[in-house]
Amino acid sequence: MKSKQYIKNGAGENYNYSQDHCFIKLSSKDTNGELCLIEDTLKPGFHLKRHHHKLMTEVFYMLIGEMELVFDDETILLKEGDTITVPPNVWHEAICKDGGKMLTIFKNGQFDIFLEELSNMTEADFSNEELIKSVSNKYDIYEE
């Protein structure tokens, strides 16, 4: 990053999907892929399937509501003001039944570019399981 960035409330590149609405507050493009910060409004029924990352660390900070994080050895209910850090190679799943809002920091990941690529895909693309798997793997997201 060459100069400071100021992104106002409700601003930033945004992607409004069926389960969540993401605002990019810090792009990995501006940090040589080192950091990415996403403000994520989780819609009721949000469910992120079980997955892990080989390189990326995720830090979840719950702003509003509650989110259940399911790990192999325990389940944690993340409440307002709670933070959890998920290192690489830890399988996890996220469920937010009633909706909520959180900040997510991605270290050594390009989750914002992943969202950008998804936003350019067609319904036919989303139906192609091999394509979705390859795009996910390209951005260090590995499902079972």
Phi and psi in radians as a Rosetta constraint file:
Dihedral C 1 N 2 CA 2 C 2 CIRCULARHARMONIC -1.661 0.35
Dihedral N 2 CA 2 C 2 N 3 CIRCULARHARMONIC -0.435 0.35
Dihedral C 2 N 3 CA 3 C 3 CIRCULARHARMONIC -2.593 0.35
Dihedral N 3 CA 3 C 3 N 4 CIRCULARHARMONIC 2.957 0.35
Dihedral C 3 N 4 CA 4 C 4 CIRCULARHARMONIC -1.147 0.35
Dihedral N 4 CA 4 C 4 N 5 CIRCULARHARMONIC 2.723 0.35
Dihedral C 4 N 5 CA 5 C 5 CIRCULARHARMONIC -2.184 0.35
Dihedral N 5 CA 5 C 5 N 6 CIRCULARHARMONIC 2.410 0.35
Dihedral C 5 N 6 CA 6 C 6 CIRCULARHARMONIC -2.183 0.35
Dihedral N 6 CA 6 C 6 N 7 CIRCULARHARMONIC 2.037 0.35
Dihedral C 6 N 7 CA 7 C 7 CIRCULARHARMONIC -2.106 0.35
Dihedral N 7 CA 7 C 7 N 8 CIRCULARHARMONIC 2.058 0.35
Dihedral C 7 N 8 CA 8 C 8 CIRCULARHARMONIC -1.316 0.35
Dihedral N 8 CA 8 C 8 N 9 CIRCULARHARMONIC 2.881 0.35
Dihedral C 8 N 9 CA 9 C 9 CIRCULARHARMONIC -0.964 0.35
Dihedral N 9 CA 9 C 9 N 10 CIRCULARHARMONIC 2.300 0.35
Dihedral C 9 N 10 CA 10 C 10 CIRCULARHARMONIC 1.389 0.35
Dihedral N 10 CA 10 C 10 N 11 CIRCULARHARMONIC 0.076 0.35
Dihedral C 10 N 11 CA 11 C 11 CIRCULARHARMONIC -1.957 0.35
Dihedral N 11 CA 11 C 11 N 12 CIRCULARHARMONIC 2.994 0.35
Dihedral C 11 N 12 CA 12 C 12 CIRCULARHARMONIC 1.920 0.35
Dihedral N 12 CA 12 C 12 N 13 CIRCULARHARMONIC 2.709 0.35
Dihedral C 12 N 13 CA 13 C 13 CIRCULARHARMONIC -0.942 0.35
Dihedral N 13 CA 13 C 13 N 14 CIRCULARHARMONIC 2.350 0.35
Dihedral C 13 N 14 CA 14 C 14 CIRCULARHARMONIC -2.325 0.35
Dihedral N 14 CA 14 C 14 N 15 CIRCULARHARMONIC 2.611 0.35
Dihedral C 14 N 15 CA 15 C 15 CIRCULARHARMONIC -2.314 0.35
Dihedral N 15 CA 15 C 15 N 16 CIRCULARHARMONIC 2.031 0.35
Dihedral C 15 N 16 CA 16 C 16 CIRCULARHARMONIC -1.858 0.35
Dihedral N 16 CA 16 C 16 N 17 CIRCULARHARMONIC 1.789 0.35
Dihedral C 16 N 17 CA 17 C 17 CIRCULARHARMONIC -1.798 0.35
Dihedral N 17 CA 17 C 17 N 18 CIRCULARHARMONIC 3.082 0.35
Dihedral C 17 N 18 CA 18 C 18 CIRCULARHARMONIC -1.121 0.35
Dihedral N 18 CA 18 C 18 N 19 CIRCULARHARMONIC -0.541 0.35
Dihedral C 18 N 19 CA 19 C 19 CIRCULARHARMONIC -1.800 0.35
Dihedral N 19 CA 19 C 19 N 20 CIRCULARHARMONIC -0.358 0.35
Dihedral C 19 N 20 CA 20 C 20 CIRCULARHARMONIC -2.762 0.35
Dihedral N 20 CA 20 C 20 N 21 CIRCULARHARMONIC 2.866 0.35
Dihedral C 20 N 21 CA 21 C 21 CIRCULARHARMONIC -2.207 0.35
Dihedral N 21 CA 21 C 21 N 22 CIRCULARHARMONIC 1.958 0.35
Dihedral C 21 N 22 CA 22 C 22 CIRCULARHARMONIC -1.834 0.35
Dihedral N 22 CA 22 C 22 N 23 CIRCULARHARMONIC 2.353 0.35
Dihedral C 22 N 23 CA 23 C 23 CIRCULARHARMONIC -1.997 0.35
Dihedral N 23 CA 23 C 23 N 24 CIRCULARHARMONIC 2.217 0.35
Dihedral C 23 N 24 CA 24 C 24 CIRCULARHARMONIC -1.437 0.35
Dihedral N 24 CA 24 C 24 N 25 CIRCULARHARMONIC 2.021 0.35
Dihedral C 24 N 25 CA 25 C 25 CIRCULARHARMONIC -1.718 0.35
Dihedral N 25 CA 25 C 25 N 26 CIRCULARHARMONIC -0.444 0.35
Dihedral C 25 N 26 CA 26 C 26 CIRCULARHARMONIC -2.574 0.35
Dihedral N 26 CA 26 C 26 N 27 CIRCULARHARMONIC 2.090 0.35
Dihedral C 26 N 27 CA 27 C 27 CIRCULARHARMONIC -1.529 0.35
Dihedral N 27 CA 27 C 27 N 28 CIRCULARHARMONIC 2.494 0.35
Dihedral C 27 N 28 CA 28 C 28 CIRCULARHARMONIC -1.109 0.35
Dihedral N 28 CA 28 C 28 N 29 CIRCULARHARMONIC -0.371 0.35
Dihedral C 28 N 29 CA 29 C 29 CIRCULARHARMONIC -1.121 0.35
Dihedral N 29 CA 29 C 29 N 30 CIRCULARHARMONIC -0.478 0.35
Dihedral C 29 N 30 CA 30 C 30 CIRCULARHARMONIC -1.622 0.35
Dihedral N 30 CA 30 C 30 N 31 CIRCULARHARMONIC -0.036 0.35
Dihedral C 30 N 31 CA 31 C 31 CIRCULARHARMONIC -2.257 0.35
Dihedral N 31 CA 31 C 31 N 32 CIRCULARHARMONIC 0.437 0.35
Dihedral C 31 N 32 CA 32 C 32 CIRCULARHARMONIC 0.945 0.35
Dihedral N 32 CA 32 C 32 N 33 CIRCULARHARMONIC 0.607 0.35
Dihedral C 32 N 33 CA 33 C 33 CIRCULARHARMONIC 1.353 0.35
Dihedral N 33 CA 33 C 33 N 34 CIRCULARHARMONIC 0.097 0.35
Dihedral C 33 N 34 CA 34 C 34 CIRCULARHARMONIC -1.397 0.35
Dihedral N 34 CA 34 C 34 N 35 CIRCULARHARMONIC -0.690 0.35
Dihedral C 34 N 35 CA 35 C 35 CIRCULARHARMONIC -2.415 0.35
Dihedral N 35 CA 35 C 35 N 36 CIRCULARHARMONIC 2.632 0.35
Dihedral C 35 N 36 CA 36 C 36 CIRCULARHARMONIC -2.574 0.35
Dihedral N 36 CA 36 C 36 N 37 CIRCULARHARMONIC 2.371 0.35
Dihedral C 36 N 37 CA 37 C 37 CIRCULARHARMONIC -2.158 0.35
Dihedral N 37 CA 37 C 37 N 38 CIRCULARHARMONIC 2.190 0.35
Dihedral C 37 N 38 CA 38 C 38 CIRCULARHARMONIC -2.125 0.35
Dihedral N 38 CA 38 C 38 N 39 CIRCULARHARMONIC 2.298 0.35
Dihedral C 38 N 39 CA 39 C 39 CIRCULARHARMONIC -1.680 0.35
Dihedral N 39 CA 39 C 39 N 40 CIRCULARHARMONIC 2.106 0.35
Dihedral C 39 N 40 CA 40 C 40 CIRCULARHARMONIC -2.153 0.35
Dihedral N 40 CA 40 C 40 N 41 CIRCULARHARMONIC 2.019 0.35
Dihedral C 40 N 41 CA 41 C 41 CIRCULARHARMONIC -1.603 0.35
Dihedral N 41 CA 41 C 41 N 42 CIRCULARHARMONIC 1.966 0.35
Dihedral C 41 N 42 CA 42 C 42 CIRCULARHARMONIC -1.526 0.35
Dihedral N 42 CA 42 C 42 N 43 CIRCULARHARMONIC 2.205 0.35
Dihedral C 42 N 43 CA 43 C 43 CIRCULARHARMONIC -1.440 0.35
Dihedral N 43 CA 43 C 43 N 44 CIRCULARHARMONIC 2.661 0.35
Dihedral C 43 N 44 CA 44 C 44 CIRCULARHARMONIC -0.916 0.35
Dihedral N 44 CA 44 C 44 N 45 CIRCULARHARMONIC 2.348 0.35
Dihedral C 44 N 45 CA 45 C 45 CIRCULARHARMONIC 1.573 0.35
Dihedral N 45 CA 45 C 45 N 46 CIRCULARHARMONIC 0.100 0.35
Dihedral C 45 N 46 CA 46 C 46 CIRCULARHARMONIC -0.938 0.35
Dihedral N 46 CA 46 C 46 N 47 CIRCULARHARMONIC 2.328 0.35
Dihedral C 46 N 47 CA 47 C 47 CIRCULARHARMONIC -2.584 0.35
Dihedral N 47 CA 47 C 47 N 48 CIRCULARHARMONIC 2.009 0.35
Dihedral C 47 N 48 CA 48 C 48 CIRCULARHARMONIC -1.780 0.35
Dihedral N 48 CA 48 C 48 N 49 CIRCULARHARMONIC 2.021 0.35
Dihedral C 48 N 49 CA 49 C 49 CIRCULARHARMONIC -1.044 0.35
Dihedral N 49 CA 49 C 49 N 50 CIRCULARHARMONIC 2.755 0.35
Dihedral C 49 N 50 CA 50 C 50 CIRCULARHARMONIC -0.992 0.35
Dihedral N 50 CA 50 C 50 N 51 CIRCULARHARMONIC 2.267 0.35
Dihedral C 50 N 51 CA 51 C 51 CIRCULARHARMONIC -2.789 0.35
Dihedral N 51 CA 51 C 51 N 52 CIRCULARHARMONIC 3.059 0.35
Dihedral C 51 N 52 CA 52 C 52 CIRCULARHARMONIC -2.613 0.35
Dihedral N 52 CA 52 C 52 N 53 CIRCULARHARMONIC 2.991 0.35
Dihedral C 52 N 53 CA 53 C 53 CIRCULARHARMONIC -2.206 0.35
Dihedral N 53 CA 53 C 53 N 54 CIRCULARHARMONIC 2.534 0.35
Dihedral C 53 N 54 CA 54 C 54 CIRCULARHARMONIC -1.558 0.35
Dihedral N 54 CA 54 C 54 N 55 CIRCULARHARMONIC -0.487 0.35
Dihedral C 54 N 55 CA 55 C 55 CIRCULARHARMONIC -2.102 0.35
Dihedral N 55 CA 55 C 55 N 56 CIRCULARHARMONIC -0.561 0.35
Dihedral C 55 N 56 CA 56 C 56 CIRCULARHARMONIC -1.428 0.35
Dihedral N 56 CA 56 C 56 N 57 CIRCULARHARMONIC 2.415 0.35
Dihedral C 56 N 57 CA 57 C 57 CIRCULARHARMONIC -1.841 0.35
Dihedral N 57 CA 57 C 57 N 58 CIRCULARHARMONIC 2.393 0.35
Dihedral C 57 N 58 CA 58 C 58 CIRCULARHARMONIC -2.014 0.35
Dihedral N 58 CA 58 C 58 N 59 CIRCULARHARMONIC 2.380 0.35
Dihedral C 58 N 59 CA 59 C 59 CIRCULARHARMONIC -2.097 0.35
Dihedral N 59 CA 59 C 59 N 60 CIRCULARHARMONIC 2.082 0.35
Dihedral C 59 N 60 CA 60 C 60 CIRCULARHARMONIC -1.816 0.35
Dihedral N 60 CA 60 C 60 N 61 CIRCULARHARMONIC 2.258 0.35
Dihedral C 60 N 61 CA 61 C 61 CIRCULARHARMONIC -2.179 0.35
Dihedral N 61 CA 61 C 61 N 62 CIRCULARHARMONIC 1.994 0.35
Dihedral C 61 N 62 CA 62 C 62 CIRCULARHARMONIC -1.438 0.35
Dihedral N 62 CA 62 C 62 N 63 CIRCULARHARMONIC 2.116 0.35
Dihedral C 62 N 63 CA 63 C 63 CIRCULARHARMONIC -1.621 0.35
Dihedral N 63 CA 63 C 63 N 64 CIRCULARHARMONIC -0.830 0.35
Dihedral C 63 N 64 CA 64 C 64 CIRCULARHARMONIC -2.403 0.35
Dihedral N 64 CA 64 C 64 N 65 CIRCULARHARMONIC 2.367 0.35
Dihedral C 64 N 65 CA 65 C 65 CIRCULARHARMONIC 1.500 0.35
Dihedral N 65 CA 65 C 65 N 66 CIRCULARHARMONIC -2.849 0.35
Dihedral C 65 N 66 CA 66 C 66 CIRCULARHARMONIC -2.353 0.35
Dihedral N 66 CA 66 C 66 N 67 CIRCULARHARMONIC 2.564 0.35
Dihedral C 66 N 67 CA 67 C 67 CIRCULARHARMONIC -2.386 0.35
Dihedral N 67 CA 67 C 67 N 68 CIRCULARHARMONIC 2.336 0.35
Dihedral C 67 N 68 CA 68 C 68 CIRCULARHARMONIC -1.596 0.35
Dihedral N 68 CA 68 C 68 N 69 CIRCULARHARMONIC 2.208 0.35
Dihedral C 68 N 69 CA 69 C 69 CIRCULARHARMONIC -1.948 0.35
Dihedral N 69 CA 69 C 69 N 70 CIRCULARHARMONIC 2.127 0.35
Dihedral C 69 N 70 CA 70 C 70 CIRCULARHARMONIC -1.853 0.35
Dihedral N 70 CA 70 C 70 N 71 CIRCULARHARMONIC 2.118 0.35
Dihedral C 70 N 71 CA 71 C 71 CIRCULARHARMONIC -1.996 0.35
Dihedral N 71 CA 71 C 71 N 72 CIRCULARHARMONIC 2.979 0.35
Dihedral C 71 N 72 CA 72 C 72 CIRCULARHARMONIC -1.076 0.35
Dihedral N 72 CA 72 C 72 N 73 CIRCULARHARMONIC -0.603 0.35
Dihedral C 72 N 73 CA 73 C 73 CIRCULARHARMONIC -1.863 0.35
Dihedral N 73 CA 73 C 73 N 74 CIRCULARHARMONIC -0.131 0.35
Dihedral C 73 N 74 CA 74 C 74 CIRCULARHARMONIC -2.959 0.35
Dihedral N 74 CA 74 C 74 N 75 CIRCULARHARMONIC 2.883 0.35
Dihedral C 74 N 75 CA 75 C 75 CIRCULARHARMONIC -2.090 0.35
Dihedral N 75 CA 75 C 75 N 76 CIRCULARHARMONIC 2.313 0.35
Dihedral C 75 N 76 CA 76 C 76 CIRCULARHARMONIC -2.076 0.35
Dihedral N 76 CA 76 C 76 N 77 CIRCULARHARMONIC 2.309 0.35
Dihedral C 76 N 77 CA 77 C 77 CIRCULARHARMONIC -1.659 0.35
Dihedral N 77 CA 77 C 77 N 78 CIRCULARHARMONIC 1.878 0.35
Dihedral C 77 N 78 CA 78 C 78 CIRCULARHARMONIC -1.447 0.35
Dihedral N 78 CA 78 C 78 N 79 CIRCULARHARMONIC 2.106 0.35
Dihedral C 78 N 79 CA 79 C 79 CIRCULARHARMONIC -1.932 0.35
Dihedral N 79 CA 79 C 79 N 80 CIRCULARHARMONIC 2.968 0.35
Dihedral C 79 N 80 CA 80 C 80 CIRCULARHARMONIC -0.876 0.35
Dihedral N 80 CA 80 C 80 N 81 CIRCULARHARMONIC 2.244 0.35
Dihedral C 80 N 81 CA 81 C 81 CIRCULARHARMONIC 1.539 0.35
Dihedral N 81 CA 81 C 81 N 82 CIRCULARHARMONIC -0.151 0.35
Dihedral C 81 N 82 CA 82 C 82 CIRCULARHARMONIC -1.450 0.35
Dihedral N 82 CA 82 C 82 N 83 CIRCULARHARMONIC 2.609 0.35
Dihedral C 82 N 83 CA 83 C 83 CIRCULARHARMONIC -2.272 0.35
Dihedral N 83 CA 83 C 83 N 84 CIRCULARHARMONIC 2.472 0.35
Dihedral C 83 N 84 CA 84 C 84 CIRCULARHARMONIC -2.407 0.35
Dihedral N 84 CA 84 C 84 N 85 CIRCULARHARMONIC 2.437 0.35
Dihedral C 84 N 85 CA 85 C 85 CIRCULARHARMONIC -1.923 0.35
Dihedral N 85 CA 85 C 85 N 86 CIRCULARHARMONIC 2.237 0.35
Dihedral C 85 N 86 CA 86 C 86 CIRCULARHARMONIC -1.986 0.35
Dihedral N 86 CA 86 C 86 N 87 CIRCULARHARMONIC 1.915 0.35
Dihedral C 86 N 87 CA 87 C 87 CIRCULARHARMONIC -1.323 0.35
Dihedral N 87 CA 87 C 87 N 88 CIRCULARHARMONIC 2.980 0.35
Dihedral C 87 N 88 CA 88 C 88 CIRCULARHARMONIC -0.998 0.35
Dihedral N 88 CA 88 C 88 N 89 CIRCULARHARMONIC 2.682 0.35
Dihedral C 88 N 89 CA 89 C 89 CIRCULARHARMONIC 1.180 0.35
Dihedral N 89 CA 89 C 89 N 90 CIRCULARHARMONIC 0.345 0.35
Dihedral C 89 N 90 CA 90 C 90 CIRCULARHARMONIC -1.915 0.35
Dihedral N 90 CA 90 C 90 N 91 CIRCULARHARMONIC 2.027 0.35
Dihedral C 90 N 91 CA 91 C 91 CIRCULARHARMONIC -1.191 0.35
Dihedral N 91 CA 91 C 91 N 92 CIRCULARHARMONIC 2.368 0.35
Dihedral C 91 N 92 CA 92 C 92 CIRCULARHARMONIC -2.661 0.35
Dihedral N 92 CA 92 C 92 N 93 CIRCULARHARMONIC 2.783 0.35
Dihedral C 92 N 93 CA 93 C 93 CIRCULARHARMONIC -2.481 0.35
Dihedral N 93 CA 93 C 93 N 94 CIRCULARHARMONIC 2.549 0.35
Dihedral C 93 N 94 CA 94 C 94 CIRCULARHARMONIC -2.199 0.35
Dihedral N 94 CA 94 C 94 N 95 CIRCULARHARMONIC 2.365 0.35
Dihedral C 94 N 95 CA 95 C 95 CIRCULARHARMONIC -2.357 0.35
Dihedral N 95 CA 95 C 95 N 96 CIRCULARHARMONIC 2.242 0.35
Dihedral C 95 N 96 CA 96 C 96 CIRCULARHARMONIC -2.306 0.35
Dihedral N 96 CA 96 C 96 N 97 CIRCULARHARMONIC 1.610 0.35
Dihedral C 96 N 97 CA 97 C 97 CIRCULARHARMONIC -1.113 0.35
Dihedral N 97 CA 97 C 97 N 98 CIRCULARHARMONIC -0.735 0.35
Dihedral C 97 N 98 CA 98 C 98 CIRCULARHARMONIC -1.759 0.35
Dihedral N 98 CA 98 C 98 N 99 CIRCULARHARMONIC 0.012 0.35
Dihedral C 98 N 99 CA 99 C 99 CIRCULARHARMONIC 1.532 0.35
Dihedral N 99 CA 99 C 99 N 100 CIRCULARHARMONIC 2.843 0.35
Dihedral C 99 N 100 CA 100 C 100 CIRCULARHARMONIC 3.112 0.35
Dihedral N 100 CA 100 C 100 N 101 CIRCULARHARMONIC -2.935 0.35
Dihedral C 100 N 101 CA 101 C 101 CIRCULARHARMONIC -2.521 0.35
Dihedral N 101 CA 101 C 101 N 102 CIRCULARHARMONIC 2.393 0.35
Dihedral C 101 N 102 CA 102 C 102 CIRCULARHARMONIC -2.565 0.35
Dihedral N 102 CA 102 C 102 N 103 CIRCULARHARMONIC 2.853 0.35
Dihedral C 102 N 103 CA 103 C 103 CIRCULARHARMONIC -1.887 0.35
Dihedral N 103 CA 103 C 103 N 104 CIRCULARHARMONIC 2.412 0.35
Dihedral C 103 N 104 CA 104 C 104 CIRCULARHARMONIC -2.241 0.35
Dihedral N 104 CA 104 C 104 N 105 CIRCULARHARMONIC 2.233 0.35
Dihedral C 104 N 105 CA 105 C 105 CIRCULARHARMONIC -1.804 0.35
Dihedral N 105 CA 105 C 105 N 106 CIRCULARHARMONIC 2.293 0.35
Dihedral C 105 N 106 CA 106 C 106 CIRCULARHARMONIC -1.971 0.35
Dihedral N 106 CA 106 C 106 N 107 CIRCULARHARMONIC 2.049 0.35
Dihedral C 106 N 107 CA 107 C 107 CIRCULARHARMONIC -1.746 0.35
Dihedral N 107 CA 107 C 107 N 108 CIRCULARHARMONIC 2.298 0.35
Dihedral C 107 N 108 CA 108 C 108 CIRCULARHARMONIC 1.070 0.35
Dihedral N 108 CA 108 C 108 N 109 CIRCULARHARMONIC 0.651 0.35
Dihedral C 108 N 109 CA 109 C 109 CIRCULARHARMONIC -2.480 0.35
Dihedral N 109 CA 109 C 109 N 110 CIRCULARHARMONIC 2.789 0.35
Dihedral C 109 N 110 CA 110 C 110 CIRCULARHARMONIC -2.133 0.35
Dihedral N 110 CA 110 C 110 N 111 CIRCULARHARMONIC 0.910 0.35
Dihedral C 110 N 111 CA 111 C 111 CIRCULARHARMONIC -1.073 0.35
Dihedral N 111 CA 111 C 111 N 112 CIRCULARHARMONIC -0.579 0.35
Dihedral C 111 N 112 CA 112 C 112 CIRCULARHARMONIC -1.114 0.35
Dihedral N 112 CA 112 C 112 N 113 CIRCULARHARMONIC -0.648 0.35
Dihedral C 112 N 113 CA 113 C 113 CIRCULARHARMONIC -1.273 0.35
Dihedral N 113 CA 113 C 113 N 114 CIRCULARHARMONIC -0.601 0.35
Dihedral C 113 N 114 CA 114 C 114 CIRCULARHARMONIC -1.025 0.35
Dihedral N 114 CA 114 C 114 N 115 CIRCULARHARMONIC -0.828 0.35
Dihedral C 114 N 115 CA 115 C 115 CIRCULARHARMONIC -1.073 0.35
Dihedral N 115 CA 115 C 115 N 116 CIRCULARHARMONIC -0.705 0.35
Dihedral C 115 N 116 CA 116 C 116 CIRCULARHARMONIC -1.075 0.35
Dihedral N 116 CA 116 C 116 N 117 CIRCULARHARMONIC -0.764 0.35
Dihedral C 116 N 117 CA 117 C 117 CIRCULARHARMONIC -1.143 0.35
Dihedral N 117 CA 117 C 117 N 118 CIRCULARHARMONIC -0.734 0.35
Dihedral C 117 N 118 CA 118 C 118 CIRCULARHARMONIC -1.048 0.35
Dihedral N 118 CA 118 C 118 N 119 CIRCULARHARMONIC -0.666 0.35
Dihedral C 118 N 119 CA 119 C 119 CIRCULARHARMONIC -1.140 0.35
Dihedral N 119 CA 119 C 119 N 120 CIRCULARHARMONIC -0.332 0.35
Dihedral C 119 N 120 CA 120 C 120 CIRCULARHARMONIC -1.694 0.35
Dihedral N 120 CA 120 C 120 N 121 CIRCULARHARMONIC 0.059 0.35
Dihedral C 120 N 121 CA 121 C 121 CIRCULARHARMONIC -1.558 0.35
Dihedral N 121 CA 121 C 121 N 122 CIRCULARHARMONIC 2.679 0.35
Dihedral C 121 N 122 CA 122 C 122 CIRCULARHARMONIC -1.653 0.35
Dihedral N 122 CA 122 C 122 N 123 CIRCULARHARMONIC 2.971 0.35
Dihedral C 122 N 123 CA 123 C 123 CIRCULARHARMONIC -1.038 0.35
Dihedral N 123 CA 123 C 123 N 124 CIRCULARHARMONIC -0.664 0.35
Dihedral C 123 N 124 CA 124 C 124 CIRCULARHARMONIC -1.095 0.35
Dihedral N 124 CA 124 C 124 N 125 CIRCULARHARMONIC -0.691 0.35
Dihedral C 124 N 125 CA 125 C 125 CIRCULARHARMONIC -1.047 0.35
Dihedral N 125 CA 125 C 125 N 126 CIRCULARHARMONIC -0.783 0.35
Dihedral C 125 N 126 CA 126 C 126 CIRCULARHARMONIC -1.147 0.35
Dihedral N 126 CA 126 C 126 N 127 CIRCULARHARMONIC -0.425 0.35
Dihedral C 126 N 127 CA 127 C 127 CIRCULARHARMONIC -1.393 0.35
Dihedral N 127 CA 127 C 127 N 128 CIRCULARHARMONIC -0.252 0.35
Dihedral C 127 N 128 CA 128 C 128 CIRCULARHARMONIC -1.553 0.35
Dihedral N 128 CA 128 C 128 N 129 CIRCULARHARMONIC 1.702 0.35
Dihedral C 128 N 129 CA 129 C 129 CIRCULARHARMONIC -1.043 0.35
Dihedral N 129 CA 129 C 129 N 130 CIRCULARHARMONIC -0.665 0.35
Dihedral C 129 N 130 CA 130 C 130 CIRCULARHARMONIC -1.159 0.35
Dihedral N 130 CA 130 C 130 N 131 CIRCULARHARMONIC -0.700 0.35
Dihedral C 130 N 131 CA 131 C 131 CIRCULARHARMONIC -1.113 0.35
Dihedral N 131 CA 131 C 131 N 132 CIRCULARHARMONIC -0.825 0.35
Dihedral C 131 N 132 CA 132 C 132 CIRCULARHARMONIC -1.058 0.35
Dihedral N 132 CA 132 C 132 N 133 CIRCULARHARMONIC -0.738 0.35
Dihedral C 132 N 133 CA 133 C 133 CIRCULARHARMONIC -1.088 0.35
Dihedral N 133 CA 133 C 133 N 134 CIRCULARHARMONIC -0.765 0.35
Dihedral C 133 N 134 CA 134 C 134 CIRCULARHARMONIC -1.181 0.35
Dihedral N 134 CA 134 C 134 N 135 CIRCULARHARMONIC -0.675 0.35
Dihedral C 134 N 135 CA 135 C 135 CIRCULARHARMONIC -1.155 0.35
Dihedral N 135 CA 135 C 135 N 136 CIRCULARHARMONIC -0.770 0.35
Dihedral C 135 N 136 CA 136 C 136 CIRCULARHARMONIC -1.051 0.35
Dihedral N 136 CA 136 C 136 N 137 CIRCULARHARMONIC -0.840 0.35
Dihedral C 136 N 137 CA 137 C 137 CIRCULARHARMONIC -1.079 0.35
Dihedral N 137 CA 137 C 137 N 138 CIRCULARHARMONIC -0.624 0.35
Dihedral C 137 N 138 CA 138 C 138 CIRCULARHARMONIC -1.008 0.35
Dihedral N 138 CA 138 C 138 N 139 CIRCULARHARMONIC -0.534 0.35
Dihedral C 138 N 139 CA 139 C 139 CIRCULARHARMONIC -1.890 0.35
Dihedral N 139 CA 139 C 139 N 140 CIRCULARHARMONIC 0.450 0.35
Dihedral C 139 N 140 CA 140 C 140 CIRCULARHARMONIC 1.137 0.35
Dihedral N 140 CA 140 C 140 N 141 CIRCULARHARMONIC 0.674 0.35
Dihedral C 140 N 141 CA 141 C 141 CIRCULARHARMONIC -2.118 0.35
Dihedral N 141 CA 141 C 141 N 142 CIRCULARHARMONIC 2.028 0.35
Dihedral C 141 N 142 CA 142 C 142 CIRCULARHARMONIC -2.148 0.35
Dihedral N 142 CA 142 C 142 N 143 CIRCULARHARMONIC 2.054 0.35
Dihedral C 142 N 143 CA 143 C 143 CIRCULARHARMONIC -1.724 0.35
Dihedral N 143 CA 143 C 143 N 144 CIRCULARHARMONIC 2.942 0.35
